[in-house]
């Protein structure tokens, strides 16, 4: 409990000295990094999913043909 009071007292001191502004800047920069990361995931993820979707039908058709060939009585 004493540790919490000391931490709170220190937080109030830093808030008075302009520490609050630096925390706001840190939050903004964290938000900017998250947005950049999300855009990067979209830029890489959408083409990857589209490629797998386009090629998936062909791969599945080839898989079924190979499986049927392997399971047939007279190959």
Secondary structure, DSSP 4 states (H G I P E B T S, - for coil): -HHHHHHHHHHHHHHHTTHHHHHHHHHHHHHHHHHHHHHHHHHHHHHHHHHHHHHHHHHHHHHHHHHHHHHSS--
